[in-house]
Amino acid sequence: MVKILFVCLGNICRSPMAEFVMKKLVEEAGLSNCVYVESAATSAEEIGNPVYPPARRELLKHGIDCTGKAARQLRRRDYPQFDLLIGMDRANLRAMQRICGGDPEHKMRLLLDFIPRGGEVADPWYTGDFETTWQDVEEGCRGVLAEIRRREGA
Ligand code: 4NP
């Protein structure tokens, strides 16, 4: 079992999009029994809140339902529980390291580290551009799936 935790600032836009895109890709690949996916926030701002409506609509446009997701905050005890902790931008990575007390097992990555072009996932919070975020997230998650297949020999 590979356990993946996607992380962003609020856990209401980017990381839940990644969580639900990844779950769909994993399901389509027939790997639901070997991959566990969740998402969390670095901030406490949105704890308990559902996915932000424009992000929810973007997922729905692509046939993905994220009903039931409530934002939760990353905790230090998540670190030993997950194999990969994947941030959306560099500020997320710094906050993740602060919360978890570093990254001694080198499990922390940026989502777009899994694709050749690299970079940070577009933050839709101020731009309102959820489509570009979708594209980044979808491409990144496909890269994560490829990495899992390599690791698992699946
Ligand atoms: P997310 O988006 O980190 O992708 O979930 C944001 C959510 C909330 C805030 C910023 C970004 N905020 O400032 O409250």
Backbone and ligand atoms as CSV (ligand in chain L), in Angstrom:
chain,resi,resn,atom,element,x,y,z
A,1,MET,N,N,0.843,-1.211,0.000
A,1,MET,CA,C,0.000,0.000,0.000
A,1,MET,C,C,0.873,1.254,0.000
A,2,VAL,N,N,0.623,2.131,-0.971
A,2,VAL,CA,C,1.303,3.427,-0.995
A,2,VAL,C,C,0.319,4.463,-0.464
A,3,LYS,N,N,0.749,5.252,0.521
A,3,LYS,CA,C,-0.147,6.260,1.100
A,3,LYS,C,C,0.350,7.657,0.744
A,4,ILE,N,N,-0.556,8.421,0.126
A,4,ILE,CA,C,-0.195,9.737,-0.391
A,4,ILE,C,C,-1.027,10.812,0.282
A,5,LEU,N,N,-0.369,11.880,0.751
A,5,LEU,CA,C,-1.082,13.011,1.334
A,5,LEU,C,C,-0.757,14.266,0.526
A,6,PHE,N,N,-1.773,14.846,-0.113
A,6,PHE,CA,C,-1.592,16.101,-0.835
A,6,PHE,C,C,-1.840,17.250,0.131
A,7,VAL,N,N,-1.011,18.293,0.017
A,7,VAL,CA,C,-1.093,19.385,0.987
A,7,VAL,C,C,-1.062,20.751,0.283
A,8,CYS,N,N,-1.963,21.653,0.724
A,8,CYS,CA,C,-1.888,23.051,0.284
A,8,CYS,C,C,-2.181,23.938,1.493
A,9,LEU,N,N,-2.370,25.221,1.255
A,9,LEU,CA,C,-2.563,26.141,2.381
A,9,LEU,C,C,-3.898,25.911,3.094
A,10,GLY,N,N,-4.995,25.876,2.320
A,10,GLY,CA,C,-6.318,25.848,2.941
A,10,GLY,C,C,-7.018,24.503,2.929
A,11,ASN,N,N,-6.578,23.589,2.045
A,11,ASN,CA,C,-7.241,22.286,1.829
A,11,ASN,C,C,-8.695,22.453,1.360
A,12,ILE,N,N,-8.933,23.551,0.623
A,12,ILE,CA,C,-10.265,23.701,0.025
A,12,ILE,C,C,-10.201,23.865,-1.495
A,13,CYS,N,N,-9.006,24.064,-2.056
A,13,CYS,CA,C,-8.896,24.206,-3.527
A,13,CYS,C,C,-7.926,23.187,-4.116
A,14,ARG,N,N,-6.618,23.487,-4.058
A,14,ARG,CA,C,-5.640,22.694,-4.826
A,14,ARG,C,C,-5.478,21.266,-4.322
A,15,SER,N,N,-5.250,21.090,-3.012
A,15,SER,CA,C,-4.985,19.721,-2.544
A,15,SER,C,C,-6.208,18.809,-2.606
A,16,PRO,N,N,-7.433,19.321,-2.341
A,16,PRO,CA,C,-8.570,18.405,-2.567
A,16,PRO,C,C,-8.753,18.080,-4.045
A,17,MET,N,N,-8.455,19.053,-4.939
A,17,MET,CA,C,-8.530,18.734,-6.368
A,17,MET,C,C,-7.558,17.585,-6.667
A,18,ALA,N,N,-6.344,17.691,-6.143
A,18,ALA,CA,C,-5.355,16.631,-6.371
A,18,ALA,C,C,-5.831,15.304,-5.767
A,19,GLU,N,N,-6.401,15.368,-4.555
A,19,GLU,CA,C,-6.890,14.135,-3.901
A,19,GLU,C,C,-7.899,13.414,-4.793
A,20,PHE,N,N,-8.881,14.167,-5.302
A,20,PHE,CA,C,-9.961,13.501,-6.043
A,20,PHE,C,C,-9.555,13.129,-7.465
A,21,VAL,N,N,-8.662,13.903,-8.069
A,21,VAL,CA,C,-8.133,13.516,-9.387
A,21,VAL,C,C,-7.318,12.228,-9.227
A,22,MET,N,N,-6.489,12.200,-8.191
A,22,MET,CA,C,-5.633,11.029,-7.974
A,22,MET,C,C,-6.473,9.785,-7.706
A,23,LYS,N,N,-7.533,9.945,-6.889
A,23,LYS,CA,C,-8.403,8.796,-6.597
A,23,LYS,C,C,-9.008,8.249,-7.879
A,24,LYS,N,N,-9.395,9.169,-8.794
A,24,LYS,CA,C,-9.990,8.721,-10.053
A,24,LYS,C,C,-8.956,7.984,-10.919
A,25,LEU,N,N,-7.754,8.554,-11.006
A,25,LEU,CA,C,-6.705,7.916,-11.818
A,25,LEU,C,C,-6.353,6.534,-11.267
A,26,VAL,N,N,-6.284,6.458,-9.940
A,26,VAL,CA,C,-5.932,5.199,-9.280
A,26,VAL,C,C,-7.024,4.149,-9.548
A,27,GLU,N,N,-8.270,4.611,-9.479
A,27,GLU,CA,C,-9.383,3.703,-9.720
A,27,GLU,C,C,-9.357,3.201,-11.169
A,28,GLU,N,N,-9.160,4.137,-12.099
A,28,GLU,CA,C,-9.106,3.762,-13.522
A,28,GLU,C,C,-7.960,2.793,-13.804
A,29,ALA,N,N,-6.890,2.928,-13.023
A,29,ALA,CA,C,-5.729,2.059,-13.220
A,29,ALA,C,C,-5.911,0.711,-12.520
A,30,GLY,N,N,-7.034,0.556,-11.773
A,30,GLY,CA,C,-7.282,-0.692,-11.054
A,30,GLY,C,C,-6.368,-0.860,-9.856
A,31,LEU,N,N,-5.911,0.280,-9.299
A,31,LEU,CA,C,-4.941,0.202,-8.194
A,31,LEU,C,C,-5.530,0.658,-6.845
A,32,SER,N,N,-6.866,0.723,-6.787
A,32,SER,CA,C,-7.491,1.238,-5.557
A,32,SER,C,C,-7.092,0.450,-4.312
A,33,ASN,N,N,-6.780,-0.814,-4.485
A,33,ASN,CA,C,-6.398,-1.625,-3.324
A,33,ASN,C,C,-4.964,-1.384,-2.882
A,34,CYS,N,N,-4.169,-0.733,-3.726
A,34,CYS,CA,C,-2.763,-0.523,-3.336
A,34,CYS,C,C,-2.390,0.934,-3.120
A,35,VAL,N,N,-3.325,1.864,-3.330
A,35,VAL,CA,C,-2.988,3.273,-3.139
A,35,VAL,C,C,-4.051,3.951,-2.280
A,36,TYR,N,N,-3.608,4.649,-1.227
A,36,TYR,CA,C,-4.510,5.388,-0.346
A,36,TYR,C,C,-4.199,6.870,-0.499
A,37,VAL,N,N,-5.235,7.691,-0.662
A,37,VAL,CA,C,-5.022,9.115,-0.942
A,37,VAL,C,C,-5.847,9.988,0.006
A,38,GLU,N,N,-5.220,11.040,0.512
A,38,GLU,CA,C,-5.912,12.008,1.368
A,38,GLU,C,C,-5.351,13.401,1.079
A,39,SER,N,N,-5.934,14.430,1.686
A,39,SER,CA,C,-5.353,15.766,1.551
A,39,SER,C,C,-5.518,16.544,2.846
A,40,ALA,N,N,-4.664,17.560,3.020
A,40,ALA,CA,C,-4.671,18.332,4.268
A,40,ALA,C,C,-4.139,19.741,4.017
A,41,ALA,N,N,-4.364,20.611,5.011
A,41,ALA,CA,C,-3.957,22.017,4.946
A,41,ALA,C,C,-2.752,22.272,5.836
A,42,THR,N,N,-1.979,23.299,5.494
A,42,THR,CA,C,-0.944,23.726,6.431
A,42,THR,C,C,-1.529,24.740,7.417
A,43,SER,N,N,-2.566,25.477,7.003
A,43,SER,CA,C,-3.156,26.474,7.903
A,43,SER,C,C,-4.398,25.909,8.599
A,44,ALA,N,N,-4.823,26.600,9.639
A,44,ALA,CA,C,-6.016,26.166,10.377
A,44,ALA,C,C,-7.266,26.896,9.877
A,45,GLU,N,N,-7.032,27.824,8.943
A,45,GLU,CA,C,-8.068,28.756,8.452
A,45,GLU,C,C,-9.395,28.113,8.037
A,46,GLU,N,N,-9.324,27.034,7.312
A,46,GLU,CA,C,-10.526,26.473,6.675
A,46,GLU,C,C,-10.957,25.129,7.264
A,47,ILE,N,N,-10.417,24.765,8.418
A,47,ILE,CA,C,-10.708,23.446,9.005
A,47,ILE,C,C,-12.212,23.187,9.050
A,48,GLY,N,N,-12.621,22.034,8.568
A,48,GLY,CA,C,-14.026,21.625,8.600
A,48,GLY,C,C,-14.829,22.088,7.398
A,49,ASN,N,N,-14.254,22.978,6.577
A,49,ASN,CA,C,-15.014,23.508,5.443
A,49,ASN,C,C,-14.984,22.560,4.246
A,50,PRO,N,N,-16.069,22.595,3.437
A,50,PRO,CA,C,-16.089,21.761,2.230
A,50,PRO,C,C,-15.198,22.357,1.151
A,51,VAL,N,N,-15.026,21.632,0.060
A,51,VAL,CA,C,-14.240,22.128,-1.066
A,51,VAL,C,C,-14.888,23.418,-1.587
A,52,TYR,N,N,-14.071,24.401,-1.885
A,52,TYR,CA,C,-14.512,25.723,-2.353
A,52,TYR,C,C,-15.348,25.548,-3.624
A,53,PRO,N,N,-16.529,26.181,-3.687
A,53,PRO,CA,C,-17.438,25.910,-4.814
A,53,PRO,C,C,-16.826,25.964,-6.224
A,54,PRO,N,N,-15.992,26.962,-6.560
A,54,PRO,CA,C,-15.432,26.951,-7.922
A,54,PRO,C,C,-14.526,25.732,-8.185
A,55,ALA,N,N,-13.841,25.260,-7.150
A,55,ALA,CA,C,-12.996,24.064,-7.299
A,55,ALA,C,C,-13.883,22.831,-7.469
A,56,ARG,N,N,-14.987,22.827,-6.716
A,56,ARG,CA,C,-15.940,21.716,-6.809
A,56,ARG,C,C,-16.542,21.662,-8.213
A,57,ARG,N,N,-16.890,22.860,-8.746
A,57,ARG,CA,C,-17.462,22.920,-10.098
A,57,ARG,C,C,-16.455,22.452,-11.138
A,58,GLU,N,N,-15.187,22.829,-10.969
A,58,GLU,CA,C,-14.148,22.412,-11.924
A,58,GLU,C,C,-14.024,20.883,-11.918
A,59,LEU,N,N,-14.043,20.288,-10.738
A,59,LEU,CA,C,-13.983,18.823,-10.651
A,59,LEU,C,C,-15.209,18.202,-11.331
A,60,LEU,N,N,-16.381,18.775,-11.054
A,60,LEU,CA,C,-17.623,18.235,-11.633
A,60,LEU,C,C,-17.613,18.297,-13.155
A,61,LYS,N,N,-17.012,19.376,-13.700
A,61,LYS,CA,C,-16.874,19.513,-15.159
A,61,LYS,C,C,-16.185,18.293,-15.752
A,62,HIS,N,N,-15.319,17.689,-14.935
A,62,HIS,CA,C,-14.554,16.521,-15.379
A,62,HIS,C,C,-15.102,15.226,-14.782
A,63,GLY,N,N,-16.354,15.309,-14.304
A,63,GLY,CA,C,-17.026,14.095,-13.840
A,63,GLY,C,C,-16.584,13.600,-12.472
A,64,ILE,N,N,-16.000,14.492,-11.671
A,64,ILE,CA,C,-15.499,14.062,-10.361
A,64,ILE,C,C,-16.298,14.738,-9.239
A,65,ASP,N,N,-16.819,13.923,-8.336
A,65,ASP,CA,C,-17.633,14.411,-7.219
A,65,ASP,C,C,-16.802,14.380,-5.934
A,66,CYS,N,N,-16.739,15.512,-5.252
A,66,CYS,CA,C,-15.926,15.548,-4.021
A,66,CYS,C,C,-16.794,15.788,-2.790
A,67,THR,N,N,-18.059,15.416,-2.886
A,67,THR,CA,C,-18.980,15.571,-1.755
A,67,THR,C,C,-18.412,14.878,-0.516
A,68,GLY,N,N,-18.537,15.540,0.609
A,68,GLY,CA,C,-18.141,14.899,1.865
A,68,GLY,C,C,-16.756,15.298,2.344
A,69,LYS,N,N,-15.933,15.852,1.441
A,69,LYS,CA,C,-14.591,16.259,1.873
A,69,LYS,C,C,-14.686,17.479,2.788
A,70,ALA,N,N,-14.033,17.419,3.929
A,70,ALA,CA,C,-13.952,18.563,4.834
A,70,ALA,C,C,-12.472,18.842,5.093
A,71,ALA,N,N,-12.108,20.109,5.061
A,71,ALA,CA,C,-10.696,20.476,5.234
A,71,ALA,C,C,-10.187,20.029,6.603
A,72,ARG,N,N,-8.978,19.543,6.616
A,72,ARG,CA,C,-8.343,19.199,7.896
A,72,ARG,C,C,-6.878,19.634,7.837
A,73,GLN,N,N,-6.301,19.841,9.005
A,73,GLN,CA,C,-4.933,20.351,9.053
A,73,GLN,C,C,-3.910,19.223,9.164
A,74,LEU,N,N,-2.782,19.440,8.510
A,74,LEU,CA,C,-1.645,18.518,8.617
A,74,LEU,C,C,-1.152,18.498,10.066
A,75,ARG,N,N,-0.847,17.294,10.573
A,75,ARG,CA,C,-0.324,17.141,11.930
A,75,ARG,C,C,1.006,16.415,11.854
A,76,ARG,N,N,1.803,16.610,12.868
A,76,ARG,CA,C,3.114,15.965,12.875
A,76,ARG,C,C,2.976,14.445,12.774
A,77,ARG,N,N,1.923,13.897,13.371
A,77,ARG,CA,C,1.776,12.442,13.354
A,77,ARG,C,C,1.363,11.903,11.978
A,78,ASP,N,N,1.042,12.804,11.026
A,78,ASP,CA,C,0.790,12.329,9.661
A,78,ASP,C,C,2.090,11.841,9.011
A,79,TYR,N,N,3.204,12.444,9.419
A,79,TYR,CA,C,4.467,12.151,8.730
A,79,TYR,C,C,4.789,10.657,8.673
A,80,PRO,N,N,4.766,9.958,9.808
A,80,PRO,CA,C,5.067,8.508,9.734
A,80,PRO,C,C,3.982,7.696,9.041
A,81,GLN,N,N,2.786,8.260,8.907
A,81,GLN,CA,C,1.649,7.509,8.333
A,81,GLN,C,C,1.660,7.463,6.810
A,82,PHE,N,N,2.362,8.423,6.172
A,82,PHE,CA,C,2.291,8.526,4.714
A,82,PHE,C,C,3.656,8.262,4.072
A,83,ASP,N,N,3.598,7.754,2.830
A,83,ASP,CA,C,4.835,7.484,2.080
A,83,ASP,C,C,5.273,8.700,1.289
A,84,LEU,N,N,4.289,9.478,0.832
A,84,LEU,CA,C,4.591,10.693,0.069
A,84,LEU,C,C,3.717,11.816,0.597
A,85,LEU,N,N,4.322,12.969,0.908
A,85,LEU,CA,C,3.573,14.159,1.300
A,85,LEU,C,C,3.870,15.195,0.223
A,86,ILE,N,N,2.834,15.548,-0.537
A,86,ILE,CA,C,3.047,16.299,-1.771
A,86,ILE,C,C,2.422,17.685,-1.689
A,87,GLY,N,N,3.275,18.727,-1.676
A,87,GLY,CA,C,2.802,20.104,-1.608
A,87,GLY,C,C,2.552,20.673,-2.995
A,88,MET,N,N,1.799,21.760,-3.027
A,88,MET,CA,C,1.460,22.389,-4.308
A,88,MET,C,C,2.459,23.486,-4.681
A,89,ASP,N,N,2.999,24.173,-3.655
A,89,ASP,CA,C,3.999,25.216,-3.926
A,89,ASP,C,C,5.083,25.178,-2.841
A,90,ARG,N,N,6.094,26.017,-3.041
A,90,ARG,CA,C,7.253,25.957,-2.139
A,90,ARG,C,C,6.910,26.436,-0.734
A,91,ALA,N,N,5.973,27.370,-0.640
A,91,ALA,CA,C,5.544,27.833,0.691
A,91,ALA,C,C,4.878,26.677,1.442
A,92,ASN,N,N,4.111,25.865,0.714
A,92,ASN,CA,C,3.495,24.676,1.342
A,92,ASN,C,C,4.595,23.773,1.895
A,93,LEU,N,N,5.629,23.530,1.085
A,93,LEU,CA,C,6.710,22.621,1.510
A,93,LEU,C,C,7.389,23.118,2.780
A,94,ARG,N,N,7.635,24.435,2.838
A,94,ARG,CA,C,8.279,24.991,4.045
A,94,ARG,C,C,7.380,24.791,5.263
A,95,ALA,N,N,6.081,25.051,5.101
A,95,ALA,CA,C,5.145,24.896,6.223
A,95,ALA,C,C,5.029,23.425,6.624
A,96,MET,N,N,5.047,22.529,5.639
A,96,MET,CA,C,4.968,21.090,5.924
A,96,MET,C,C,6.162,20.659,6.763
A,97,GLN,N,N,7.334,21.172,6.404
A,97,GLN,CA,C,8.553,20.815,7.150
A,97,GLN,C,C,8.481,21.349,8.579
A,98,ARG,N,N,7.926,22.544,8.698
A,98,ARG,CA,C,7.800,23.145,10.033
A,98,ARG,C,C,6.862,22.302,10.897
A,99,ILE,N,N,5.716,21.926,10.339
A,99,ILE,CA,C,4.720,21.163,11.108
A,99,ILE,C,C,5.253,19.777,11.473
A,100,CYS,N,N,5.921,19.141,10.511
A,100,CYS,CA,C,6.360,17.748,10.725
A,100,CYS,C,C,7.734,17.651,11.375
A,101,GLY,N,N,8.399,18.800,11.581
A,101,GLY,CA,C,9.729,18.770,12.186
A,101,GLY,C,C,10.781,18.292,11.200
A,102,GLY,N,N,10.688,18.780,9.954
A,102,GLY,CA,C,11.661,18.408,8.917
A,102,GLY,C,C,11.137,17.284,8.051
A,103,ASP,N,N,12.041,16.710,7.263
A,103,ASP,CA,C,11.661,15.628,6.344
A,103,ASP,C,C,12.794,14.606,6.302
A,104,PRO,N,N,13.049,13.965,7.477
A,104,PRO,CA,C,14.221,13.079,7.573
A,104,PRO,C,C,14.180,11.908,6.601
A,105,GLU,N,N,12.987,11.495,6.192
A,105,GLU,CA,C,12.892,10.335,5.292
A,105,GLU,C,C,12.707,10.731,3.833
A,106,HIS,N,N,12.843,12.028,3.544
A,106,HIS,CA,C,12.746,12.538,2.157
A,106,HIS,C,C,11.472,12.074,1.464
A,107,LYS,N,N,10.346,12.301,2.143
A,107,LYS,CA,C,9.049,11.915,1.585
A,107,LYS,C,C,8.317,13.105,1.002
A,108,MET,N,N,8.834,14.296,1.201
A,108,MET,CA,C,8.115,15.498,0.760
A,108,MET,C,C,8.546,15.918,-0.632
A,109,ARG,N,N,7.544,16.248,-1.459
A,109,ARG,CA,C,7.791,16.644,-2.845
A,109,ARG,C,C,6.817,17.755,-3.219
A,110,LEU,N,N,7.103,18.393,-4.359
A,110,LEU,CA,C,6.122,19.271,-5.007
A,110,LEU,C,C,5.383,18.426,-6.036
A,111,LEU,N,N,4.087,18.711,-6.236
A,111,LEU,CA,C,3.317,17.905,-7.187
A,111,LEU,C,C,3.952,17.926,-8.576
A,112,LEU,N,N,4.425,19.110,-8.994
A,112,LEU,CA,C,4.942,19.186,-10.366
A,112,LEU,C,C,6.385,18.679,-10.488
A,113,ASP,N,N,6.972,18.219,-9.361
A,113,ASP,CA,C,8.255,17.505,-9.439
A,113,ASP,C,C,8.082,16.186,-10.182
A,114,PHE,N,N,6.825,15.725,-10.283
A,114,PHE,CA,C,6.577,14.428,-10.917
A,114,PHE,C,C,6.426,14.540,-12.428
A,115,ILE,N,N,6.537,15.753,-12.963
A,115,ILE,CA,C,6.516,15.907,-14.432
A,115,ILE,C,C,7.754,16.693,-14.853
A,116,PRO,N,N,8.196,16.492,-16.087
A,116,PRO,CA,C,9.470,17.074,-16.509
A,116,PRO,C,C,9.562,18.594,-16.374
A,117,ARG,N,N,8.444,19.307,-16.620
A,117,ARG,CA,C,8.556,20.768,-16.594
A,117,ARG,C,C,8.700,21.341,-15.184
A,118,GLY,N,N,8.287,20.595,-14.160
A,118,GLY,CA,C,8.414,21.053,-12.772
A,118,GLY,C,C,7.604,22.310,-12.489
A,119,GLY,N,N,7.961,23.009,-11.422
A,119,GLY,CA,C,7.282,24.256,-11.059
A,119,GLY,C,C,6.256,24.074,-9.954
A,120,GLU,N,N,5.394,25.086,-9.805
A,120,GLU,CA,C,4.393,25.093,-8.743
A,120,GLU,C,C,2.991,25.062,-9.355
A,121,VAL,N,N,2.053,24.442,-8.667
A,121,VAL,CA,C,0.664,24.402,-9.136
A,121,VAL,C,C,0.090,25.826,-9.068
A,122,ALA,N,N,-0.562,26.245,-10.157
A,122,ALA,CA,C,-1.158,27.582,-10.193
A,122,ALA,C,C,-2.149,27.731,-9.045
A,123,ASP,N,N,-2.026,28.814,-8.274
A,123,ASP,CA,C,-2.901,29.061,-7.130
A,123,ASP,C,C,-4.119,29.863,-7.594
A,124,PRO,N,N,-5.294,29.251,-7.544
A,124,PRO,CA,C,-6.483,29.933,-8.087
A,124,PRO,C,C,-7.125,30.898,-7.102
A,125,TRP,N,N,-6.591,30.988,-5.888
A,125,TRP,CA,C,-7.277,31.730,-4.830
A,125,TRP,C,C,-7.460,33.203,-5.199
A,126,TYR,N,N,-6.437,33.806,-5.789
A,126,TYR,CA,C,-6.537,35.226,-6.134
A,126,TYR,C,C,-6.899,35.453,-7.594
A,127,THR,N,N,-6.612,34.468,-8.471
A,127,THR,CA,C,-6.856,34.655,-9.909
A,127,THR,C,C,-8.253,34.187,-10.315
A,128,GLY,N,N,-8.824,33.240,-9.576
A,128,GLY,CA,C,-10.118,32.674,-9.966
A,128,GLY,C,C,-9.999,31.724,-11.144
A,129,ASP,N,N,-8.770,31.445,-11.569
A,129,ASP,CA,C,-8.541,30.574,-12.730
A,129,ASP,C,C,-8.388,29.122,-12.280
A,130,PHE,N,N,-9.500,28.427,-12.168
A,130,PHE,CA,C,-9.466,27.041,-11.688
A,130,PHE,C,C,-9.136,26.053,-12.793
A,131,GLU,N,N,-9.268,26.518,-14.046
A,131,GLU,CA,C,-8.984,25.628,-15.166
A,131,GLU,C,C,-7.480,25.354,-15.292
A,132,THR,N,N,-6.674,26.405,-15.129
A,132,THR,CA,C,-5.208,26.218,-15.175
A,132,THR,C,C,-4.776,25.327,-14.012
A,133,THR,N,N,-5.394,25.527,-12.844
A,133,THR,CA,C,-5.085,24.670,-11.690
A,133,THR,C,C,-5.442,23.228,-12.020
A,134,TRP,N,N,-6.607,23.031,-12.620
A,134,TRP,CA,C,-7.010,21.670,-13.016
A,134,TRP,C,C,-5.924,21.026,-13.885
A,135,GLN,N,N,-5.467,21.779,-14.901
A,135,GLN,CA,C,-4.479,21.222,-15.830
A,135,GLN,C,C,-3.188,20.829,-15.108
A,136,ASP,N,N,-2.701,21.730,-14.243
A,136,ASP,CA,C,-1.487,21.426,-13.464
A,136,ASP,C,C,-1.698,20.178,-12.607
A,137,VAL,N,N,-2.846,20.149,-11.912
A,137,VAL,CA,C,-3.124,19.054,-10.974
A,137,VAL,C,C,-3.240,17.725,-11.728
A,138,GLU,N,N,-3.946,17.762,-12.847
A,138,GLU,CA,C,-4.160,16.528,-13.604
A,138,GLU,C,C,-2.839,15.974,-14.137
A,139,GLU,N,N,-2.029,16.889,-14.685
A,139,GLU,CA,C,-0.727,16.480,-15.231
A,139,GLU,C,C,0.174,15.938,-14.109
A,140,GLY,N,N,0.193,16.654,-12.981
A,140,GLY,CA,C,1.020,16.242,-11.854
A,140,GLY,C,C,0.601,14.877,-11.327
A,141,CYS,N,N,-0.719,14.667,-11.203
A,141,CYS,CA,C,-1.212,13.392,-10.672
A,141,CYS,C,C,-0.886,12.238,-11.619
A,142,ARG,N,N,-0.903,12.495,-12.916
A,142,ARG,CA,C,-0.497,11.441,-13.857
A,142,ARG,C,C,0.966,11.065,-13.640
A,143,GLY,N,N,1.775,12.080,-13.313
A,143,GLY,CA,C,3.185,11.834,-12.998
A,143,GLY,C,C,3.340,11.022,-11.727
A,144,VAL,N,N,2.511,11.323,-10.732
A,144,VAL,CA,C,2.554,10.565,-9.466
A,144,VAL,C,C,2.178,9.111,-9.735
A,145,LEU,N,N,1.144,8.908,-10.560
A,145,LEU,CA,C,0.719,7.534,-10.872
A,145,LEU,C,C,1.848,6.756,-11.555
A,146,ALA,N,N,2.544,7.425,-12.468
A,146,ALA,CA,C,3.657,6.771,-13.162
A,146,ALA,C,C,4.739,6.358,-12.156
A,147,GLU,N,N,4.993,7.234,-11.185
A,147,GLU,CA,C,6.000,6.943,-10.143
A,147,GLU,C,C,5.568,5.738,-9.289
A,148,ILE,N,N,4.274,5.687,-8.954
A,148,ILE,CA,C,3.749,4.572,-8.154
A,148,ILE,C,C,3.885,3.267,-8.930
A,149,ARG,N,N,3.564,3.318,-10.212
A,149,ARG,CA,C,3.694,2.108,-11.040
A,149,ARG,C,C,5.135,1.623,-11.036
A,150,ARG,N,N,6.075,2.585,-11.097
A,150,ARG,CA,C,7.501,2.196,-11.059
A,150,ARG,C,C,7.835,1.551,-9.727
A,151,ARG,N,N,7.381,2.176,-8.634
A,151,ARG,CA,C,7.688,1.662,-7.288
A,151,ARG,C,C,7.087,0.305,-7.036
A,152,GLU,N,N,5.819,0.162,-7.470
A,152,GLU,CA,C,5.066,-1.047,-7.150
A,152,GLU,C,C,5.242,-2.140,-8.195
A,153,GLY,N,N,5.849,-1.747,-9.320
A,153,GLY,CA,C,5.942,-2.692,-10.426
A,153,GLY,C,C,4.558,-3.035,-10.951
A,154,ALA,N,N,3.619,-2.045,-10.822
A,154,ALA,CA,C,2.228,-2.302,-11.211
A,154,ALA,C,C,1.949,-1.864,-12.645
L,1,4NP,P1,P,-5.876,26.255,-1.253
L,1,4NP,O1,O,-6.483,27.712,-1.502
L,1,4NP,O2,O,-4.641,26.460,-0.402
L,1,4NP,O3,O,-5.573,25.786,-2.622
L,1,4NP,O4,O,-6.947,25.463,-0.552
L,1,4NP,C1,C,-6.600,28.681,-0.510
L,1,4NP,C2,C,-7.590,28.582,0.435
L,1,4NP,C3,C,-7.726,29.546,1.410
L,1,4NP,C4,C,-6.848,30.629,1.410
L,1,4NP,C5,C,-5.850,30.720,0.466
L,1,4NP,C6,C,-5.715,29.736,-0.495
L,1,4NP,N1,N,-7.001,31.638,2.374
L,1,4NP,O5,O,-6.230,32.619,2.312
L,1,4NP,O6,O,-7.838,31.508,3.280
